Structures are given as C-alpha cells and as structure tokens.
C-alpha cells in the first residue's frame, strides 16, 4: 500500500522509530528537504535507490513542534537536484525521550510552487517494493566445437536510475572458464 505522507505522532516515551521509502520527483528541478521531530531526528537521502549511499541531509538535535521547519538551521537540507521519475531512497529517524512525540518530512521545489509541504504519498513508494534493475536474460546452449569469442546472446538492463552501474557475472555452468561476459 502506498503511504499517504511521511508523518506520524504517537504518545509513548523512550523509543526510536525509522521510516523508510522512496521519493519520486514528479518534475525535474531543485528540491530542499526538511525534518521536524520530537525529540531528536535525522533525515537521510540517497542519490539513487541504494540505502547504503544515503547520507544525513537534515537533522533535529533537540525537539520541534509538529511541522515546525525552521527552529534549527540543521532542519533544512542543501538544495538537491532531482530527476523526474527517478526513485531516491529516503529515511527519517527519530528518538523520543519523554513528552510529546512526532516526526514529519517536507520538501520545497517545483512540484509544490516552492512552498514547504509534507511530502504527499503520491510521490512516495514503500521500501519493500523491489526497485532493482530489471534484467532480461536467457539460457544459451553452445556446441562443443564453438570457437572462442563467439557471441551466444545478449543481456539488457533497464533501471529507473540511469546513473547506476550494472555488472554481470556467470553464476554456473562455467567450471572450465570457457565463457566470459563482455
């Protein structure tokens, strides 16, 4: 199920929470991200769908009121160029000590007339959806007397992230090292 937005409130103490997903920019352009949380919070963004590439782009060191985007200068990210249709891994973390608790993530950019708004669910995808590249492979049968360097097939990859690198490996059936990938 597609999330409605990146925001929640719970009344409990001494816990942490992590929200993960993908943000998909509907329009190419420059976006700025914001986080509001009670207590501390952290917003991470990856330049691709790879969570390992995510870095902290905004944070809250104390607490804010719900949707209070300007209490700390660290709540706002630097401007980020996003490409329309490309998915980016996004993660919001918060740590609650006591009292009120919430976390929300907003953005400002060409999609919302450069106003600061909580990111709408129309631009979010759940983390469990597989955004790995879709490859088209084949099973090939090669004659014993085939000559070295003969092409036997083609593998293609389509990925929503044009800047990601795809690598190929022969996983089985090549015990003598006769085949290679060009």
ABEGO torsion letter per residue (X at the ends): XBBABBBBBBBBBGBBBBBBEBBBBABBEBBBBBBBBOBBBBBBBBABABAAABBBABBBABBBBBGBAAABAAABBBBBBBBBGBBBBBBBBBBBABEBBBBBBBBBEAAAGGBBBBBBAAABBBAABBABBBBBBBBBBBBAABBBGBBAEBBBBBBABAABBBBBBBABGAAAGABBBX
